[in-house]
Amino acid sequence: MRALIISSPNPYGRGGEIRSYKVLKNMKHFKVDIDLITDLNNSLVVNELTNYVNEIYKVKCPSKHEACIALIVRLASSLRNKDYDLVISQSEHPRYSLSAFSVSRVLRRPWSAIVNSFTYICPSSNKISLSRFARNSIALHALNKTIVHLVSYAVQSELLRRGFRFNNYDVLEIPVGVDWEVIEKAIKHKPEKEYDIAFMGVLSAEKGIYDIAYVIYKLKKELNKNIKALFLGEFSSSIERSRYLSVLNKLNIRDNIIFKGYLTGEGKYRELTKARLFIFPSRVDVLSISILEALALGLAVITWDLPYSQEFTTNAVIRTRSIDEISRVTETLLIDDDKREKLGKIGSEYAKRYTWENAALSEYRAYLKTIEWWINEVK
């Protein structure tokens, strides 16, 4: 199989960019010859990618998405003799998905996209403008001309909730992986438990940090215990930070939360292993890497009963429907060491299937499904 991939793979970037890089790195296990068109301007990463793909074609894109798409299509027009089996966008973002759609028309080849989120292609996004509405609508229309591959059923659920949908899609069996070598190093140190609960992610209202404040306040009163919580991540804004610290001071729980900021690698995992439980009351997610990493570290997870949490089919992920229920479950597990440790082992075992090799295999199978879908459509 020969594929032309359009993406911006970057191990130091955002979730979808990291995923793209890790998948390309592990695609060598399968018989896929990959050429890459990218607007990535990190020369170090581009040099690393030469070990995993055949050819890299760089496009120096302006900030305007339409101009970038035009440049990518013009470049791809010179690749007509390459005889690709398909064109793939590793992102649903219009910059890449509309490029893949247009390139497929020029090369007359099947195309598809890996959809990591609904945010970039939902016409009714929060930060809406006329140009963004038009661009997102066109991108969603183009994506509905093929079969797309979602990282989570929650992507479709969130689109449906907003009045949109994908007509033809499947869901990747293993969409992402965990850096097991780094995690195993962190686990070997077996640090003492310093925190009752931990949270990791963007510190914002949407991610549930105010819900956690309520839980800490309630547990502190009911257990008559100095609850300690670990927060890993940065505030979404200075305004959010000031507002949140004001709430903590009013509840007299400011000293109960330890803010460690944004950590990466082994340092992040070592800090998380010092917690007894992981709480993730996010209200806006499609696939939580934070939950997956917590499970891999042997932590039971308490979260909301929402589409994104239903992706994790293990008893170690406890789904709740109210803040009071979160408080009750947290209190029970903090008291019951045996049950907590049992759930931790179950979660760790469940997470073992999430490797980057398996994620690459899932994407490879998505390529095969794309070709099969197009063959059937032509018939």
C-alpha positions in Angstrom: 0.0 0.0 0.0 1.2 3.5 -0.8 -0.3 6.4 1.0 0.0 10.2 0.8 -0.6 11.6 4.3 -1.3 15.3 5.1 -0.7 16.3 8.7 1.5 18.1 11.2 3.1 15.4 13.3 4.8 16.8 16.3 5.8 15.0 19.6 5.9 18.4 21.3 2.5 19.6 20.0 -1.1 19.1 20.8 -2.9 15.8 21.3 -3.7 15.2 17.6 -0.2 16.2 16.5 1.4 13.9 19.1 -0.9 11.1 18.0 0.1 11.6 14.4 3.8 11.5 15.2 3.6 8.4 17.3 1.4 6.5 14.7 3.8 7.4 11.9 6.7 6.2 14.0 5.1 2.8 14.5 3.6 2.4 11.0 6.9 0.8 10.0 5.5 -2.5 11.3 3.1 -2.7 8.4 3.7 -2.7 4.6 2.7 1.0 4.0 4.9 3.3 1.9 4.2 6.8 3.2 4.9 10.1 1.7 4.1 13.1 4.0 3.0 16.6 3.1 3.4 18.8 6.2 3.4 22.5 7.2 5.5 21.6 10.3 8.4 24.1 10.7 10.3 22.2 13.3 13.4 21.0 11.4 14.5 18.6 14.3 11.1 16.8 14.1 11.1 16.8 10.3 14.6 15.2 10.4 13.3 12.5 12.8 10.4 11.8 10.6 12.7 10.9 7.7 13.3 7.6 9.6 9.6 6.6 9.4 8.4 7.9 6.0 9.7 7.7 2.4 9.4 11.3 1.3 8.6 14.5 3.1 7.2 17.5 1.2 7.2 20.7 3.2 4.8 23.5 2.7 5.4 26.9 4.2 1.9 27.9 5.1 0.6 31.4 5.8 -1.8 31.8 8.7 -4.8 31.9 6.3 -6.1 28.4 5.9 -7.4 28.9 2.4 -4.0 29.9 1.2 -2.4 26.9 2.9 -4.8 24.5 1.2 -4.0 26.0 -2.2 -0.3 25.5 -1.6 -0.8 21.9 -0.5 -2.9 21.1 -3.6 -0.4 22.8 -5.9 2.4 20.7 -4.4 0.4 17.5 -4.6 -0.4 18.2 -8.3 3.3 17.5 -9.0 2.9 14.0 -7.5 0.5 12.6 -10.1 3.0 9.9 -11.1 3.4 8.5 -7.6 0.4 6.2 -8.0 -0.9 6.4 -4.4 -3.6 4.1 -3.2 -5.2 6.7 -1.0 -4.8 10.1 0.6 -5.2 10.5 4.3 -5.6 13.6 6.6 -4.5 12.7 10.1 -6.7 15.6 11.4 -10.3 16.8 10.9 -9.1 20.4 10.9 -10.1 22.1 7.6 -6.5 23.0 6.8 -5.7 19.3 6.5 -9.1 17.6 5.7 -10.0 20.0 2.9 -6.5 19.7 1.6 -6.9 15.9 1.5 -10.3 16.2 -0.1 -8.9 18.5 -2.8 -5.8 16.5 -3.4 -7.8 13.3 -3.8 -9.8 15.1 -6.6 -6.6 16.1 -8.3 -4.9 12.7 -8.0 -8.2 10.8 -8.4 -7.6 8.6 -5.4 -9.7 7.6 -2.4 -9.3 9.8 0.7 -10.3 9.9 4.4 -9.5 11.6 7.6 -8.7 10.7 11.2 -11.1 12.7 13.4 -9.7 13.6 16.8 -12.3 16.1 17.9 -15.5 17.8 16.8 -14.3 21.3 17.7 -12.6 22.2 14.5 -15.3 21.1 12.1 -18.5 21.8 14.0 -20.2 24.9 12.4 -21.7 26.0 15.7 -18.4 26.1 17.6 -18.1 28.5 20.6 -15.9 31.0 18.9 -18.0 31.4 15.8 -17.6 33.9 13.0 -19.0 33.9 9.5 -15.8 32.8 7.9 -15.3 30.0 10.4 -18.9 28.9 10.0 -18.5 28.7 6.3 -15.1 26.9 6.5 -16.4 24.4 9.1 -19.6 23.7 7.1 -17.6 23.0 3.9 -15.2 20.8 5.8 -18.0 18.8 7.4 -19.7 18.5 3.9 -16.4 17.2 2.4 -15.9 14.7 5.3 -19.4 13.3 4.6 -18.2 12.5 1.0 -16.1 9.6 2.4 -15.9 7.3 5.4 -14.0 8.9 8.4 -12.3 7.3 11.3 -13.1 8.6 14.8 -10.9 8.3 17.9 -14.1 8.0 19.9 -17.9 7.5 19.6 -18.1 10.7 21.7 -17.1 12.7 18.6 -20.3 11.7 16.8 -22.3 12.2 20.1 -21.1 15.7 20.5 -21.8 16.6 16.9 -25.3 15.1 17.1 -25.9 17.2 20.3 -25.2 20.3 18.2 -27.4 19.2 15.3 -24.7 17.8 13.0 -23.4 14.3 12.2 -21.1 12.1 10.1 -22.9 10.0 7.5 -20.2 7.3 7.2 -17.8 6.6 10.0 -16.1 3.9 12.1 -14.3 4.2 15.4 -10.6 3.2 15.8 -10.3 0.2 18.1 -7.2 1.6 19.8 -6.9 5.3 18.9 -3.9 6.2 21.1 -1.2 4.6 23.1 0.6 5.1 26.4 4.4 5.5 26.8 4.8 2.4 28.8 8.6 2.5 29.1 8.3 5.9 30.9 5.4 4.8 33.0 7.1 1.6 34.2 10.1 3.6 35.3 7.9 5.8 37.3 6.0 2.9 38.9 9.3 1.2 39.9 10.1 4.0 42.4 6.9 3.1 44.4 6.7 6.5 46.2 4.7 7.0 49.4 1.1 8.3 48.9 1.1 12.1 49.5 -2.2 13.0 47.9 -5.7 11.7 48.4 -6.9 12.7 44.9 -5.3 14.0 41.7 -6.4 15.8 38.6 -4.5 16.4 35.4 -5.5 18.6 32.5 -6.2 22.2 31.6 -7.4 24.1 34.7 -10.7 25.4 33.6 -14.4 25.4 34.5 -15.1 23.0 31.6 -12.7 20.5 33.0 -14.5 20.4 36.3 -12.0 22.1 38.7 -14.9 23.8 40.6 -16.6 20.5 41.0 -13.3 19.2 42.6 -13.3 22.2 44.9 -16.8 21.3 46.1 -15.7 17.6 46.7 -12.7 18.7 48.7 -14.8 21.0 50.8 -17.4 18.4 51.5 -14.9 15.6 52.3 -12.9 17.9 54.6 -16.1 18.5 56.6 -17.4 15.0 56.6 -14.2 13.0 57.1 -12.7 15.7 59.4 -9.5 15.1 57.5 -7.0 17.4 55.8 -7.7 16.3 52.2 -4.7 16.8 49.9 -5.3 17.2 46.1 -2.7 17.3 43.3 -3.4 19.5 40.3 -1.2 19.0 37.2 -1.7 21.5 34.5 -1.9 25.2 33.8 -4.9 27.6 34.1 -6.7 28.4 30.9 -6.2 32.1 31.7 -5.1 34.5 34.4 -8.7 35.4 35.0 -9.6 31.8 35.6 -6.7 31.5 38.0 -7.8 34.5 40.1 -11.4 33.4 40.1 -10.6 29.9 41.2 -8.1 30.9 44.0 -10.8 33.3 45.3 -13.3 30.4 45.5 -10.7 28.2 47.3 -10.1 31.0 49.8 -13.8 31.4 50.5 -14.2 27.7 51.1 -11.0 27.7 53.3 -9.4 24.9 51.2 -6.6 26.8 49.5 -4.0 24.8 51.3 -5.7 21.5 50.4 -4.7 21.8 46.7 -1.1 21.5 45.6 -0.5 23.1 42.2 2.5 21.5 40.4 1.9 23.1 37.0 2.4 21.5 33.6 4.7 18.4 33.9 5.8 15.9 31.2 7.5 12.5 31.0 8.6 10.5 34.0 8.3 13.5 36.3 4.6 13.8 35.6 4.0 10.1 36.2 6.1 10.0 39.3 4.0 12.8 40.8 0.7 11.0 39.8 1.8 7.8 41.5 1.8 9.7 44.8 -2.0 9.9 44.6 -4.6 7.4 45.8 -7.3 8.3 43.3 -7.8 10.2 40.1 -10.7 12.5 39.6 -11.7 13.8 36.2 -15.0 15.6 36.2 -14.6 17.1 32.7 -17.7 18.1 30.8 -16.0 18.6 27.4 -14.0 15.6 26.1 -14.1 13.0 23.4 -11.1 10.9 24.5 -9.3 11.6 27.7 -5.6 10.7 27.6 -5.5 11.8 31.3 -7.9 9.0 32.3 -5.9 6.4 30.3 -2.6 7.5 31.9 -4.1 7.3 35.3 -5.3 3.8 34.7 -1.9 2.7 33.4 -0.4 4.0 36.7 -2.8 1.9 38.7 -5.2 4.6 39.8 -9.0 4.1 39.9 -10.8 7.0 38.1 -13.9 8.9 39.1 -15.6 10.8 36.3 -18.9 11.9 34.9 -21.2 9.5 33.1 -20.7 11.1 29.6 -20.0 9.7 26.2 -16.2 10.2 26.5 -16.0 8.2 29.7 -18.1 5.4 28.3 -15.2 4.6 26.0 -13.4 3.1 28.9 -15.0 -0.3 29.4 -13.5 -1.2 32.8 -14.8 -1.1 36.4 -11.8 1.0 37.3 -13.5 4.0 35.7 -16.4 4.9 37.9 -19.0 7.0 36.2 -21.2 9.3 38.3 -24.1 11.6 37.7 -23.9 14.2 40.4 -21.3 16.0 42.5 -22.7 14.4 45.6 -22.2 11.0 44.0 -18.6 11.9 43.2 -18.1 12.8 46.9 -19.7 9.6 48.1 -17.6 7.4 45.8 -14.4 9.3 46.6 -15.1 9.0 50.4 -15.7 5.2 50.0 -12.6 4.5 48.1 -10.4 6.7 50.3 -11.5 4.6 53.3 -11.4 1.2 51.6 -7.8 0.5 50.7 -8.4 -3.0 49.5 -11.2 -2.0 47.0 -9.2 1.0 45.8 -6.1 -1.2 45.1 -8.2 -3.9 43.5 -9.7 -1.4 41.1 -6.2 0.1 40.4 -4.9 -3.3 39.3 -8.0 -3.9 37.1 -7.4 -0.5 35.4 -3.7 -1.1 34.9 -4.4 -4.4 33.2 -7.1 -2.9 31.0 -4.7 -0.1 29.9 -2.1 -2.5 28.6 -3.8 -2.8 25.3 -3.2 0.9 24.6 0.2 0.8 22.9 1.3 2.9 20.0 1.9 -0.2 18.0 -1.8 -1.1 18.4 -2.8 2.5 17.6 -0.7 2.3 14.4 -2.4 -1.1 13.6 -5.8 0.5 14.1 -5.0 3.3 11.7 -3.6 0.9 9.2 -6.9 -1.0 9.3 -8.7 2.3 8.8 -6.7 2.7 5.5 -7.9 -0.7 4.4 -11.5 0.2 5.3 -11.2 3.4 3.4 -10.1 1.6 0.2 -12.8 -1.0 0.6 -15.5 1.7 1.2 -14.5 3.5 -2.0 -14.4 0.3 -4.0 -18.0 -0.5 -2.9 -19.1 3.1 -3.6 -17.8 2.9 -7.2 -19.7 -0.4 -7.7 
